[in-house]
């Protein structure tokens, strides 16, 4: 995600975040976010990439909004 838009995504769950970024943009721009979208108890949640952020916490609210608008 970058500039308030989902710019790349893949349904390929076997592709690591690092490989996904490498194949799509080369290196992660400083103003971009990468992570996973997952459903828990029927709710879609964007989760930070551990590879890039060293945590797997829910993404910030502004990212949650964009991901939900794209995939719900």
SVG drawing of the C-alpha trace seen along z (x, -y; Angstrom):
<svg xmlns="http://www.w3.org/2000/svg" viewBox="-18 -9 33 31">
<polyline fill="none" stroke="black" stroke-width="0.4" points="0.0,0.0 1.2,-3.5 -0.3,-6.9 -3.6,-5.6 -4.1,-2.9 -3.4,0.8 -0.8,0.7 0.0,4.5 -1.4,7.6 -1.3,11.4 -3.5,14.2 -0.4,16.4 0.0,17.2 3.2,19.2 5.1,16.1 7.0,14.4 6.6,10.7 10.3,10.1 9.9,12.0 6.6,10.3 8.2,6.8 11.3,7.9 9.2,9.1 6.7,6.2 8.7,3.0 12.3,4.1 12.7,2.5 10.0,1.2 9.6,-2.6 9.8,-4.4 6.2,-5.7 4.8,-2.2 3.3,0.5 3.4,4.3 1.5,6.9 -1.3,9.5 -5.0,9.2 -6.7,11.9 -10.2,12.7 -10.7,13.4 -14.3,14.1 -15.6,12.6 -13.7,9.3 -11.0,8.4 -7.8,7.2 -4.6,5.9 -1.5,7.3 2.0,5.8 4.7,7.8 7.1,9.2 9.9,9.1 9.6,5.3 8.3,4.1 9.5,6.8 5.9,7.3 2.7,8.9 0.3,6.4 -2.7,4.9 -1.8,2.2 -2.6,-1.5 -6.3,-2.6 -5.6,-4.5 -4.2,-1.3 -7.1,0.8 -9.6,-1.6 -7.9,-1.3 -7.6,2.5 -11.2,2.9 -12.3,0.6 -10.4,2.6 -11.3,6.1 -14.7,5.9"/>
</svg>
